[in-house]
């Protein structure tokens, strides 16, 4: 009976440990990660790349070339703030979501994935946004945003009102 009690306590304790650790994403490719409880996770990667993920965001870092460094993110839910230094040549950092692909050479921007919409906001630099099918690309500048819904309608670039910008950045601890 004593052994059964100890096993039950161990299982209960392990289940709590797993629940608290599940919020942070792993940090491969030489990145370091900080993730305070109930706050945004910050990844700092080689090449001065910084990614801030909303608490609970689901994403996967990508390394699509032979350099071994992070050059993309697949974002499945919630929001990321990405700060990419200027890159040489044709290399572009890319964030892929179910509804959109946002690619840049050097900028700071946020991508927010909801169930049926991806929103992109540029804070610095320029970002090209298109649907995964590739048609209808738009280019965003500082303060510009676009909401990408499923379908084929033209993407519409808008200047985001400050309350919307502030709300998104607050979710990212900014």
C-alpha positions, 0 to 999 in steps of 0.5 A, spaced: 500 500 500 505 504 501 508 503 494 502 504 491 501 511 495 508 513 492 507 511 485 501 515 485 504 521 488 510 521 483 505 520 477 501 526 480 507 530 481 510 528 474 503 531 471 504 538 474 511 538 471 509 536 464 504 541 464 508 547 466 514 546 461 509 545 455 508 552 454 515 554 451 518 551 445 525 548 444 531 552 442 535 548 436 540 551 431 544 554 437 539 559 439 538 561 447 531 561 450 528 565 456 521 564 458 519 567 464 512 564 467 506 566 464 510 571 459 513 571 452 518 567 450 524 570 447 529 566 442 536 569 441 539 566 435 546 566 431 546 572 426 543 577 431 536 574 430 531 575 435 524 572 435 519 573 441 513 568 441 507 570 445 506 565 451 503 559 448 505 560 441 506 554 437 511 554 432 517 551 429 524 554 427 526 552 420 533 551 417 532 551 409 539 551 407 546 549 408 548 554 413 545 551 419 542 557 422 535 559 423 532 562 416 524 561 417 519 559 422 512 555 421 507 559 425 501 555 427 498 559 432 498 566 436 503 571 435 511 572 433 515 578 433 521 577 429 527 582 428 531 580 423 538 583 421 539 585 414 541 579 410 546 578 404 544 576 397 538 573 396 537 570 402 530 572 405 527 570 412 520 567 412 514 566 416 509 561 414 502 560 416 496 556 414 494 563 410 500 567 408 508 567 407 511 573 410 519 574 407 524 579 408 531 581 408 532 585 414 526 588 418 522 587 425 515 585 424 509 581 427 505 575 425 499 573 428 495 567 427 488 566 428 484 560 426 482 563 419 486 569 419 493 571 419 495 578 420 502 581 419 504 588 422 511 591 420 515 595 425 521 597 421 523 595 414 519 592 408 515 585 408 513 582 402 506 578 404 502 573 399 498 567 400 501 560 400 499 559 393 503 565 391 498 570 387 497 577 389 503 579 393 503 586 397 509 589 400 508 592 407 512 598 410 513 601 417 506 601 420 502 597 415 499 591 416 495 586 412 489 581 414 490 574 410 484 570 410 483 564 406 480 565 399 483 569 393 481 576 394 486 581 393 490 583 399 489 590 402 494 594 406 492 598 411 495 603 416 493 599 423 490 604 428 495 605 434 490 601 439 491 595 435 498 595 434 499 596 442 494 590 443 498 586 439 505 588 442 502 587 449 501 580 447 508 580 446 511 583 452 513 589 448 
